Amino acid sequence: RDRILRNEEFLTIIRAAVSTGIRKIRLTGGEPLVRKGIIDLVREIGKIPAIDDIALTTNGVLLPKFAQPLKKAGLKRVNISLDTLRPERFREITRNGELGQVWDGIRAARRVGLEPIKLNVVIMRGFNDDEIMDFVDLTKKLPLHVRFIELMPIGASDDWAADRMITVPEIRGIISAGGVEMESAKPVAGNGPAKYYRVPGAAGTVGFISAISNHFCGSCNRLRLTSEGQLRPCLQSPVEVDLRTPLRNGCSEDELAALISRTVAVKPEKHTMVTRGWDDNNRMMSQIGG
């Protein structure tokens, strides 16, 4: 537990990051809503003048409880991780979780205005590729922004993952074969890597994140800070810069800012999937923050 950053330590690092030009903060996990003091953390981040966007990625289950206080604290919007729309399949992958709880969370987020709401959907061959059209149909009726994401080798062995990865061109081909034509849509708030489309007349959009088949490393604007205070310049790189130790040894915010700037300077031109092929990673996505 001592390895985990305290809220005040996160805030010190965020203030240092802001001094380098960072303006957007996203809280991820694991599940950030189980963190003690999450509402206070959002509120204090919101008090930092230069921050213009605070977002959160969640499984949605706790949003009925937290949506209103999060909105009041200054949270702008949420991403919800949801890989299936089928209750039985959802129970399988969540160890008896209830899909209805996620829908309750989506409704709670809409009710208080934590929008736009993006649904992060990792498509896997032989698991949920038969639901692609169901997710597209969802955007016709509801103002939700479905993002189909290519499976990435984060903490997974190649025996498990490589043959299950479906590329964005394949996903788009499935949609087209289903008789659905889409038109280009404006980017949804967040300045992320997704390319968005819309079924004509639909309430929501369909986005594609092609991290593997058509990487966007050259325009990547992300840094990831783990709960243990390790700053990663690239999601798929094992390189980490320790901010916790100097912070606890009394370094100033200016010194932290210099460390952050040096981390930005070593962002790789391409992630390891491009330079070395399919490879595993020594951390799970939940440990990094995705």
Backbone bond lengths (Angstrom), bond angles and torsions (degrees), N, CA, C in turn:
res aa  C-N    CA-C-N  psi(-1)  N-CA   C-N-CA  omega(-1)  CA-C   N-CA-C  phi
1 R - - - 1.467 - - 1.525 111.20 -
2 D 1.345 116.98 -31.60 1.462 119.81 179.12 1.528 111.96 -65.47
3 R 1.331 116.07 -20.15 1.466 118.77 179.71 1.526 111.89 -73.92
4 I 1.335 116.79 -22.28 1.460 121.27 -175.66 1.528 110.25 -79.19
5 L 1.312 116.71 133.61 1.464 120.63 178.39 1.519 110.90 -65.36
6 R 1.312 115.57 140.23 1.467 121.23 172.73 1.528 108.79 -81.18
7 N 1.324 115.15 162.52 1.465 118.83 -178.20 1.519 112.19 -55.75
8 E 1.331 116.52 -43.32 1.463 119.04 -177.86 1.526 111.42 -65.60
9 E 1.346 116.78 -28.99 1.462 119.90 176.90 1.533 110.57 -72.08
10 F 1.319 116.11 -41.46 1.468 118.71 173.95 1.524 110.51 -57.01
11 L 1.311 116.32 -44.34 1.465 120.21 -177.15 1.524 111.67 -64.51
12 T 1.327 117.00 -38.43 1.462 120.14 177.36 1.529 110.47 -62.25
13 I 1.326 116.38 -44.29 1.465 120.19 179.07 1.524 110.77 -65.36
14 I 1.327 116.94 -40.65 1.467 120.13 179.70 1.527 110.65 -63.59
15 R 1.322 116.84 -42.83 1.476 119.10 178.00 1.526 110.80 -61.43
16 A 1.331 116.14 -40.14 1.467 119.47 177.44 1.526 110.49 -64.39
17 A 1.331 116.47 -40.79 1.468 120.38 179.33 1.520 111.16 -64.30
18 V 1.313 116.30 -39.56 1.467 120.52 179.09 1.525 110.52 -60.93
19 S 1.315 116.63 -35.98 1.469 119.37 -179.78 1.526 111.90 -67.26
20 T 1.344 117.14 -16.93 1.466 120.55 176.96 1.527 111.98 -92.23
21 G 1.332 116.88 -4.73 1.458 119.99 178.05 1.512 115.87 116.58
22 I 1.317 117.90 -4.47 1.469 120.56 179.69 1.524 109.45 -70.93
23 R 1.321 116.18 135.66 1.470 121.20 -175.42 1.523 113.39 -127.10
24 K 1.327 118.02 -11.06 1.463 120.99 -176.30 1.521 109.75 -122.96
25 I 1.326 115.85 134.99 1.455 122.02 -179.13 1.525 108.87 -123.96
26 R 1.326 116.17 133.09 1.464 120.82 173.78 1.527 108.66 -124.61
27 L 1.312 116.32 130.64 1.461 122.71 176.92 1.525 108.00 -98.25
28 T 1.346 115.80 125.44 1.458 120.15 -176.49 1.517 109.73 -131.44
29 G 1.300 115.95 -163.23 1.448 119.72 179.39 1.517 109.81 -157.78
30 G 1.312 113.88 -146.78 1.447 134.14 11.06 1.528 112.71 36.76
31 E 1.310 114.01 -150.54 1.453 121.44 -179.36 1.522 109.26 -118.18
32 P 1.331 117.74 103.71 1.467 120.47 -174.64 1.524 114.00 -63.94
33 L 1.325 118.22 -23.39 1.460 119.54 -176.11 1.523 113.10 -76.25
34 V 1.332 118.21 -6.57 1.462 119.53 174.18 1.528 111.07 -91.16
35 R 1.321 117.11 -4.71 1.463 119.96 179.48 1.520 110.26 -73.18
36 K 1.312 116.16 131.50 1.454 121.28 177.01 1.528 109.50 -64.47
37 G 1.326 116.78 130.84 1.456 121.01 177.79 1.510 114.57 81.87
38 I 1.333 117.74 19.47 1.467 119.89 -176.35 1.530 111.70 -63.30
39 I 1.328 117.41 -37.29 1.470 119.74 179.88 1.526 109.99 -64.48
40 D 1.329 116.08 -44.64 1.468 119.97 178.82 1.526 110.99 -62.32
41 L 1.332 116.45 -38.35 1.463 119.72 -179.93 1.527 110.56 -63.36
42 V 1.326 116.74 -45.33 1.469 120.01 178.05 1.521 110.48 -61.10
43 R 1.321 116.30 -43.50 1.470 120.36 -178.47 1.527 110.81 -61.22
44 E 1.330 116.79 -43.81 1.464 120.06 -177.83 1.531 111.37 -70.64
45 I 1.322 117.35 -35.86 1.469 119.54 174.76 1.518 109.71 -60.72
46 G 1.330 115.41 -41.32 1.460 120.36 -179.01 1.511 113.91 -64.01
47 K 1.321 117.11 -20.07 1.462 120.83 179.70 1.530 112.30 -81.05
48 I 1.324 117.30 -11.87 1.462 120.20 179.07 1.526 107.67 -76.07
49 P 1.322 119.00 115.32 1.475 121.63 -167.48 1.519 115.47 -55.90
50 A 1.316 118.44 -38.08 1.464 119.98 -172.77 1.532 113.45 -80.03
51 I 1.317 118.25 -11.19 1.466 120.75 179.82 1.520 109.22 -72.18
52 D 1.333 116.90 124.26 1.465 118.96 -179.93 1.523 113.41 -114.00
53 D 1.340 117.75 0.19 1.461 119.28 177.96 1.521 109.89 -156.49
54 I 1.333 116.13 127.32 1.461 121.94 173.73 1.521 106.98 -124.36
55 A 1.320 116.09 120.77 1.462 121.00 -179.29 1.523 109.03 -127.58
56 L 1.329 115.41 170.34 1.459 120.00 -175.90 1.526 108.98 -147.95
57 T 1.334 115.71 138.38 1.460 121.29 174.29 1.517 108.67 -107.71
58 T 1.328 116.93 130.06 1.458 121.99 -172.13 1.522 110.21 -146.26
59 N 1.334 116.12 164.60 1.459 118.76 171.60 1.526 111.36 -83.10
60 G 1.326 116.75 -6.85 1.453 121.67 173.22 1.508 115.83 88.98
61 V 1.318 118.19 -14.31 1.464 121.00 -172.16 1.526 112.48 -64.04
62 L 1.324 117.55 -35.88 1.464 120.88 -176.61 1.526 113.23 -93.75
63 L 1.309 118.01 3.09 1.469 119.87 -178.74 1.526 114.04 -64.32
64 P 1.342 120.42 -32.93 1.467 117.55 176.26 1.530 112.33 -56.73
65 K 1.319 116.95 -32.62 1.465 121.37 178.89 1.524 111.87 -83.16
66 F 1.323 117.43 -37.54 1.460 120.47 -168.70 1.526 115.75 -105.06
67 A 1.311 118.88 -12.90 1.469 119.55 -173.31 1.523 112.20 -56.88
68 Q 1.315 117.40 -49.60 1.463 120.36 -177.11 1.526 112.40 -64.07
69 P 1.349 119.31 -51.02 1.471 117.94 177.99 1.521 113.71 -64.07
70 L 1.324 117.99 -32.14 1.465 120.03 176.52 1.519 110.94 -65.18
71 K 1.316 116.08 -44.28 1.463 120.20 178.49 1.523 110.35 -61.69
72 K 1.303 116.49 -43.84 1.463 120.83 179.51 1.527 111.25 -64.18
73 A 1.337 116.37 -33.49 1.469 120.74 -179.04 1.523 112.59 -74.99
74 G 1.338 116.93 -17.53 1.463 118.94 177.23 1.509 115.72 123.37
75 L 1.351 117.82 2.12 1.460 119.09 176.58 1.521 109.55 -66.21
76 K 1.336 116.10 137.81 1.464 120.16 -176.94 1.525 112.74 -93.75
77 R 1.336 117.95 -41.16 1.462 119.55 -170.37 1.521 109.82 -161.94
78 V 1.334 114.93 166.72 1.459 119.61 -178.66 1.523 111.19 -131.74
79 N 1.313 114.75 148.81 1.461 123.59 164.63 1.520 106.95 -107.75
80 I 1.311 117.05 138.05 1.456 120.98 -179.59 1.523 108.70 -120.29
81 S 1.321 115.82 124.67 1.462 121.07 179.00 1.522 108.82 -80.70
82 L 1.328 116.84 120.36 1.464 120.55 -176.00 1.529 108.68 -151.50
83 D 1.329 116.30 105.64 1.460 120.36 -174.53 1.523 114.10 -96.20
84 T 1.323 117.91 -4.91 1.457 120.36 178.86 1.520 110.63 -151.88
85 L 1.327 115.30 150.11 1.462 122.07 175.66 1.525 111.06 -107.12
86 R 1.316 116.41 8.70 1.461 120.97 -176.85 1.526 110.36 -105.78
87 P 1.328 117.99 121.75 1.470 121.15 -175.11 1.525 114.23 -54.46
88 E 1.327 118.25 -44.21 1.462 120.12 -178.04 1.523 110.92 -65.50
89 R 1.308 116.33 -42.10 1.463 120.68 179.31 1.524 109.82 -66.82
90 F 1.323 116.71 -38.36 1.460 120.59 177.80 1.523 110.24 -61.71
91 R 1.344 116.88 -42.95 1.463 119.69 178.41 1.524 111.01 -62.24
92 E 1.312 116.14 -35.63 1.467 120.60 -179.79 1.520 111.73 -64.09
93 I 1.324 117.25 -45.99 1.468 119.15 -174.17 1.521 112.81 -84.03
94 T 1.339 117.56 -17.11 1.471 120.57 -179.00 1.517 112.36 -109.59
95 R 1.319 116.57 8.63 1.465 121.04 -179.61 1.527 110.65 58.69
96 N 1.315 114.23 63.05 1.468 123.38 175.12 1.523 114.26 77.23
97 G 1.323 117.85 22.81 1.460 120.00 172.70 1.523 111.02 -70.87
98 E 1.321 115.61 161.24 1.462 121.30 -178.20 1.528 109.89 -110.91
99 L 1.308 116.26 119.63 1.458 121.32 -179.92 1.523 111.49 -59.10
100 G 1.313 116.97 -32.51 1.463 120.47 179.39 1.513 113.01 -58.40
101 Q 1.333 116.94 -29.30 1.467 119.91 178.46 1.527 111.06 -67.91
102 V 1.329 116.36 -35.11 1.465 119.46 177.41 1.524 109.88 -67.05
103 W 1.330 117.13 -43.00 1.464 120.02 177.62 1.522 111.23 -62.95
104 D 1.332 117.12 -36.07 1.470 119.64 174.51 1.525 109.89 -61.66
105 G 1.340 116.27 -39.43 1.457 120.46 178.36 1.511 112.65 -66.26
106 I 1.330 116.94 -40.97 1.468 120.80 177.78 1.519 110.12 -62.26
107 R 1.325 116.43 -44.22 1.467 119.65 178.88 1.522 111.21 -63.43
108 A 1.333 117.15 -38.78 1.465 120.48 179.05 1.523 110.72 -64.55
109 A 1.325 117.00 -41.82 1.465 120.73 179.12 1.522 111.01 -64.35
110 R 1.316 116.75 -42.01 1.470 119.84 177.82 1.525 110.88 -64.39
111 R 1.300 116.12 -39.98 1.466 120.72 -175.76 1.523 111.92 -61.85
112 V 1.340 117.15 -38.02 1.468 119.64 -176.65 1.525 112.30 -96.06
113 G 1.336 117.80 -4.26 1.459 119.94 176.58 1.514 115.77 88.84
114 L 1.337 117.66 26.44 1.467 120.05 174.25 1.526 108.06 -82.22
115 E 1.295 115.23 71.72 1.461 121.65 -172.43 1.529 111.22 -131.59
116 P 1.334 117.05 157.80 1.457 128.12 3.10 1.528 113.11 -70.46
117 I 1.320 116.25 147.58 1.457 122.59 177.67 1.521 108.43 -97.29
118 K 1.327 115.04 121.06 1.465 120.52 178.42 1.527 109.04 -106.53
119 L 1.312 116.35 135.67 1.459 121.86 174.46 1.521 108.75 -103.28
120 N 1.326 116.43 116.84 1.458 121.59 178.92 1.527 109.13 -88.38
121 V 1.320 116.37 117.09 1.465 121.81 -174.94 1.525 109.20 -122.87
122 V 1.328 116.93 110.09 1.462 121.06 175.63 1.527 107.84 -87.98
123 I 1.317 116.18 116.65 1.459 120.97 -177.66 1.526 109.84 -89.51
124 M 1.339 115.94 128.98 1.462 122.35 -178.81 1.523 110.11 -126.77
125 R 1.302 115.01 130.65 1.465 120.84 -179.58 1.536 110.25 -60.97
126 G 1.306 116.05 131.65 1.454 120.40 178.00 1.508 114.28 79.89
127 F 1.323 116.59 0.32 1.465 118.84 177.84 1.519 111.47 -117.89
128 N 1.329 116.98 -63.32 1.469 118.91 -177.24 1.524 113.14 -129.05
129 D 1.338 116.95 13.73 1.464 118.33 178.64 1.528 112.05 -67.62
130 D 1.329 116.61 -14.14 1.463 119.87 175.68 1.530 112.52 -83.24
131 E 1.345 116.65 2.94 1.466 120.77 179.64 1.527 112.86 -110.26
132 I 1.312 116.84 3.50 1.466 119.67 -176.91 1.520 111.16 -55.21
133 M 1.318 117.21 -47.15 1.466 120.43 -178.27 1.524 111.67 -67.46
134 D 1.337 117.42 -31.54 1.467 120.25 177.34 1.528 110.58 -63.49
135 F 1.329 116.35 -41.13 1.466 119.59 178.41 1.529 110.99 -67.86
136 V 1.319 116.97 -39.23 1.466 119.71 176.74 1.525 109.98 -61.77
137 D 1.327 116.80 -44.28 1.465 120.68 179.37 1.524 111.47 -60.77
138 L 1.327 116.60 -32.53 1.461 120.85 179.60 1.524 111.31 -59.08
139 T 1.323 116.57 -37.67 1.469 119.90 -178.04 1.522 112.49 -71.55
140 K 1.322 116.96 -18.20 1.461 119.24 178.47 1.522 111.21 -69.53
141 K 1.334 115.50 -32.44 1.464 120.53 -172.62 1.525 113.68 -100.11
142 L 1.316 116.76 -30.51 1.462 120.80 -172.10 1.533 110.48 -123.92
143 P 1.348 117.30 147.82 1.474 120.89 179.00 1.524 111.55 -78.38
144 L 1.316 115.60 59.21 1.456 122.59 179.27 1.522 108.80 -112.85
145 H 1.317 115.36 151.64 1.459 120.83 -174.85 1.529 108.58 -116.54
146 V 1.317 115.16 94.90 1.460 122.06 -178.74 1.522 109.10 -77.01
147 R 1.334 116.17 129.66 1.470 120.79 176.90 1.524 108.74 -119.36
148 F 1.317 116.63 113.27 1.453 121.27 175.40 1.523 108.40 -82.09
149 I 1.331 115.86 125.07 1.459 122.11 -173.24 1.523 109.54 -118.62
150 E 1.316 116.12 131.83 1.459 119.45 175.53 1.524 110.20 -67.32
151 L 1.323 115.35 140.03 1.457 121.04 177.02 1.521 109.66 -62.25
152 M 1.338 115.60 131.29 1.463 120.50 -178.55 1.522 110.10 -115.92
153 P 1.327 118.18 147.07 1.464 121.90 -176.00 1.521 111.81 -81.29
154 I 1.317 116.30 68.57 1.463 120.86 179.48 1.518 107.95 -103.87
155 G 1.339 116.20 105.25 1.452 119.91 179.17 1.515 113.63 69.30
156 A 1.330 118.48 20.02 1.463 121.56 -178.87 1.520 109.89 -123.83
157 S 1.314 116.36 145.87 1.462 119.44 179.11 1.514 110.55 -79.60
158 D 1.328 115.46 155.39 1.458 118.45 -178.76 1.524 111.73 -66.51
159 D 1.341 117.44 -27.75 1.462 119.99 177.86 1.523 110.97 -61.87
160 W 1.323 116.27 -33.46 1.466 119.88 -178.28 1.512 111.71 -85.20
161 A 1.324 116.54 -41.50 1.458 119.02 -163.93 1.525 115.47 -96.79
162 A 1.304 118.18 -39.37 1.464 119.70 -167.46 1.520 113.04 -58.47
163 D 1.332 117.59 -40.83 1.461 119.08 -176.80 1.519 112.29 -82.49
164 R 1.314 117.88 -3.77 1.457 121.57 179.63 1.527 112.87 -101.43
165 M 1.321 116.10 -9.28 1.460 119.56 -178.71 1.526 110.76 -74.49
166 I 1.331 116.14 127.82 1.457 122.59 175.09 1.522 107.53 -112.76
167 T 1.306 117.22 128.85 1.457 120.58 -177.24 1.522 111.26 -77.98
168 V 1.317 114.95 160.14 1.465 120.14 176.21 1.525 111.70 -57.84
169 P 1.350 120.26 -43.86 1.467 117.93 176.95 1.532 112.97 -57.34
170 E 1.335 117.02 -36.77 1.464 119.52 176.99 1.525 110.96 -65.63
171 I 1.332 116.50 -43.08 1.465 120.47 179.84 1.518 110.11 -61.55
172 R 1.321 115.86 -44.94 1.465 119.31 179.10 1.525 111.08 -63.97
173 G 1.324 116.31 -34.74 1.452 119.66 177.13 1.517 112.22 -64.43
174 I 1.327 116.27 -38.62 1.466 120.56 177.76 1.526 110.16 -64.12
175 I 1.329 116.15 -41.43 1.468 119.92 179.41 1.523 110.57 -64.50
176 S 1.318 116.26 -44.16 1.463 120.20 179.76 1.523 111.11 -64.14
177 A 1.345 116.24 -40.74 1.465 120.31 178.80 1.521 111.64 -65.19
178 G 1.340 115.71 -23.93 1.458 120.47 176.98 1.512 113.11 -79.94
179 G 1.323 116.16 3.46 1.460 120.06 176.45 1.507 115.06 84.56
180 V 1.330 117.16 15.91 1.463 121.23 -178.61 1.522 109.42 -107.75
181 E 1.305 116.29 123.19 1.459 121.81 174.29 1.520 108.84 -107.50
182 M 1.319 115.96 138.80 1.459 120.25 -177.05 1.519 110.43 -122.13
183 E 1.326 115.35 155.49 1.456 121.92 177.21 1.520 109.13 -113.58
184 S 1.319 117.03 154.94 1.462 120.71 179.07 1.520 110.36 -60.15
185 A 1.327 115.67 144.56 1.462 121.30 179.29 1.517 109.26 -127.60
186 K 1.313 116.23 156.82 1.456 121.23 177.88 1.530 109.83 -64.74
187 P 1.334 117.41 147.89 1.463 119.71 176.42 1.522 110.93 -58.16
188 V 1.314 115.12 143.04 1.459 121.06 177.20 1.521 108.11 -87.12
189 A 1.341 117.20 148.62 1.467 122.94 -175.20 1.523 111.69 -44.16
190 G 1.333 115.50 138.07 1.442 120.65 175.47 1.512 114.84 130.71
191 N 1.323 118.44 -17.26 1.460 122.01 175.90 1.526 111.97 57.09
192 G 1.337 115.57 40.08 1.450 120.17 -178.25 1.515 112.79 -94.18
193 P 1.342 116.38 -170.31 1.467 120.94 -173.00 1.525 114.96 -86.59
194 A 1.324 118.38 -6.15 1.465 119.96 -175.42 1.526 111.69 -70.20
195 K 1.326 115.24 145.30 1.462 122.13 170.23 1.524 106.85 -105.88
196 Y 1.335 116.19 126.96 1.461 120.68 -168.78 1.522 112.95 -106.37
197 Y 1.330 113.19 146.17 1.460 122.31 177.08 1.526 108.10 -137.72
198 R 1.312 114.94 165.72 1.458 119.78 -179.22 1.534 109.55 -140.52
199 V 1.325 115.14 136.62 1.457 119.17 168.15 1.527 106.34 -70.65
200 P 1.320 119.41 128.08 1.469 120.03 -177.25 1.529 112.11 -49.07
201 G 1.344 114.98 126.20 1.452 121.00 179.30 1.510 115.21 85.12
202 A 1.341 117.70 -1.55 1.461 120.81 -177.05 1.522 111.61 -74.67
203 A 1.331 115.44 153.70 1.463 121.32 179.03 1.519 111.75 -77.72
204 G 1.334 117.28 -29.70 1.454 121.42 -177.91 1.513 112.10 -119.08
205 T 1.316 116.15 -165.46 1.463 121.31 -178.72 1.524 110.64 -131.21
206 V 1.316 114.66 166.76 1.459 122.60 174.84 1.523 107.32 -120.62
207 G 1.326 116.38 124.07 1.457 120.89 179.96 1.518 111.23 -115.43
208 F 1.321 115.70 157.96 1.463 121.47 179.99 1.522 108.71 -130.58
209 I 1.329 115.72 131.30 1.460 121.26 176.69 1.523 107.78 -118.63
210 S 1.323 115.44 107.06 1.471 121.71 -172.68 1.517 110.44 -102.34
211 A 1.322 116.43 63.94 1.462 120.50 -174.61 1.519 112.98 -64.04
212 I 1.320 117.45 -24.26 1.457 120.65 -177.02 1.523 111.82 -104.07
213 S 1.321 117.38 -53.46 1.467 120.52 -172.21 1.521 113.41 -73.62
214 N 1.318 117.07 -26.34 1.469 120.59 179.75 1.522 107.89 -149.29
215 H 1.329 114.51 72.17 1.464 119.76 -169.96 1.527 111.81 -61.93
216 F 1.328 113.99 154.23 1.464 121.60 -177.94 1.521 110.36 -118.05
217 C 1.339 116.31 33.11 1.465 120.80 -175.89 1.525 112.43 -56.70
218 G 1.332 116.29 -36.25 1.458 119.76 -176.56 1.504 114.29 -63.98
219 S 1.337 116.60 -23.41 1.467 119.90 179.98 1.522 112.27 -113.37
220 C 1.325 117.17 10.67 1.469 120.46 -178.30 1.524 110.44 -63.11
221 N 1.330 115.80 130.07 1.467 120.44 -179.75 1.521 111.35 -122.16
222 R 1.332 117.37 30.04 1.451 122.46 -174.46 1.526 112.39 -110.01
223 L 1.332 114.91 141.05 1.460 123.00 162.76 1.521 106.17 -123.77
224 R 1.332 117.58 147.55 1.461 120.45 179.32 1.511 110.03 -122.67
225 L 1.324 115.48 128.69 1.458 122.37 178.21 1.520 108.00 -108.85
226 T 1.327 117.70 119.32 1.456 120.34 179.95 1.523 109.86 -76.08
227 S 1.323 115.47 166.02 1.466 120.12 179.78 1.517 111.57 -64.81
228 E 1.336 116.61 -17.65 1.460 121.24 179.29 1.520 112.53 -94.89
229 G 1.329 117.00 6.91 1.456 119.93 175.02 1.509 115.30 84.75
230 Q 1.335 117.25 22.05 1.463 121.35 176.96 1.527 108.41 -99.04
231 L 1.317 116.77 125.19 1.463 121.99 -178.10 1.523 109.19 -96.12
232 R 1.326 115.61 124.38 1.466 120.95 -178.03 1.523 109.55 -109.73
233 P 1.330 117.90 125.34 1.464 120.45 178.46 1.521 112.93 -77.29
234 C 1.347 116.85 -16.91 1.466 120.84 -178.76 1.521 108.51 -147.55
235 L 1.319 116.29 134.24 1.460 121.07 -178.89 1.519 111.95 -56.77
236 Q 1.322 117.34 -39.70 1.455 121.13 -172.75 1.524 113.54 -101.64
237 S 1.311 116.15 18.45 1.458 120.38 176.62 1.525 109.17 -111.40
238 P 1.329 118.15 141.69 1.466 120.11 176.97 1.521 113.45 -75.69
239 V 1.326 117.68 -5.26 1.468 120.80 -178.49 1.525 110.23 -66.67
240 E 1.325 116.28 128.26 1.460 122.04 176.39 1.525 109.26 -136.38
241 V 1.311 115.68 143.77 1.460 121.47 177.00 1.522 107.78 -112.69
242 D 1.312 116.21 122.80 1.461 121.90 -176.52 1.527 110.49 -77.04
243 L 1.328 116.65 114.08 1.465 121.04 174.20 1.521 111.89 -100.82
244 R 1.320 116.76 -21.69 1.467 119.75 -176.66 1.525 112.06 -65.05
245 T 1.329 116.39 -45.93 1.466 118.75 -176.25 1.524 112.18 -62.44
246 P 1.331 119.92 -52.29 1.470 118.17 177.84 1.524 112.50 -62.56
247 L 1.319 117.29 -34.55 1.463 119.76 178.52 1.515 110.49 -62.02
248 R 1.320 116.89 -45.81 1.467 120.50 -178.52 1.519 112.30 -76.04
249 N 1.323 115.81 -14.63 1.466 119.35 175.00 1.520 112.00 -90.17
250 G 1.335 115.96 4.69 1.459 119.63 172.03 1.509 116.60 94.98
251 C 1.321 118.81 16.60 1.463 118.38 179.96 1.525 110.19 -68.46
252 S 1.296 116.74 156.15 1.462 122.32 -176.71 1.527 110.75 -81.84
253 E 1.334 115.72 168.56 1.465 119.86 175.40 1.522 110.83 -64.05
254 D 1.321 117.11 -34.27 1.467 119.86 177.59 1.525 111.11 -63.83
255 E 1.327 116.40 -39.65 1.466 119.84 178.63 1.531 110.74 -68.52
256 L 1.328 116.35 -38.33 1.465 119.65 174.99 1.526 110.71 -62.51
257 A 1.324 115.76 -42.13 1.467 120.32 179.12 1.526 110.80 -60.04
258 A 1.323 116.67 -38.89 1.463 119.99 178.57 1.528 110.92 -65.13
259 L 1.334 116.88 -39.23 1.464 120.75 176.83 1.528 110.96 -63.33
260 I 1.326 115.40 -41.89 1.466 120.07 179.52 1.527 110.29 -63.78
261 S 1.316 116.37 -43.29 1.468 120.05 179.30 1.521 111.34 -62.51
262 R 1.321 116.59 -38.36 1.467 119.64 178.55 1.532 110.75 -67.64
263 T 1.330 115.99 -33.32 1.467 119.90 177.30 1.519 110.67 -65.51
264 V 1.327 116.33 -42.24 1.468 120.20 177.10 1.526 109.84 -59.54
265 A 1.312 115.88 -38.44 1.468 120.35 -176.37 1.523 112.58 -66.48
266 V 1.342 117.72 -21.08 1.467 119.61 -178.84 1.529 111.85 -103.98
267 K 1.341 117.03 14.58 1.462 118.20 173.30 1.528 108.76 -57.79
268 P 1.327 118.33 128.88 1.470 119.73 -177.92 1.521 111.97 -70.07
269 E 1.328 115.36 154.06 1.462 119.59 177.19 1.521 111.27 -67.16
270 K 1.335 116.06 -33.62 1.462 121.39 179.47 1.518 108.60 -140.30
271 H 1.337 116.30 147.25 1.457 118.21 175.92 1.528 109.84 -74.72
272 T 1.326 116.52 170.01 1.463 120.57 -172.37 1.518 112.98 -67.46
273 M 1.333 117.54 -21.41 1.455 119.33 177.11 1.525 111.55 -64.26
274 V 1.326 116.20 -28.57 1.464 119.87 179.81 1.522 110.53 -84.71
275 T 1.313 117.07 -40.61 1.459 120.36 -172.91 1.526 113.45 -84.64
276 R 1.364 117.69 -29.12 1.465 119.43 -175.22 1.522 113.77 -124.53
277 G 1.303 118.14 -2.27 1.453 119.90 -176.46 1.514 111.20 83.39
278 W 1.324 116.25 -169.19 1.464 120.95 -175.36 1.519 110.18 -64.71
279 D 1.307 116.45 126.15 1.458 121.49 -175.20 1.507 107.89 -146.61
280 D 1.329 116.51 154.19 1.454 117.83 177.91 1.517 109.85 -90.61
281 N 1.325 115.94 177.27 1.451 121.66 -175.12 1.513 107.31 -136.56
282 N 1.328 117.70 145.83 1.450 119.08 -174.04 1.522 114.11 -82.28
283 R 1.304 118.46 1.99 1.461 121.47 174.73 1.518 109.19 -126.54
284 M 1.333 115.04 146.69 1.454 119.86 172.30 1.521 108.95 -79.15
285 M 1.338 116.61 158.69 1.459 120.95 178.05 1.524 111.10 -56.69
286 S 1.334 116.92 -38.29 1.463 120.47 -178.68 1.518 112.27 -65.39
287 Q 1.336 117.50 -22.35 1.459 120.77 177.86 1.524 112.09 -84.93
288 I 1.329 115.88 -24.77 1.465 120.44 -177.82 1.518 111.24 -88.36
289 G 1.319 115.67 -44.45 1.462 121.44 -171.60 1.510 108.34 101.61
290 G 1.334 116.85 107.11 1.455 119.85 -173.64 1.506 112.64 -114.88
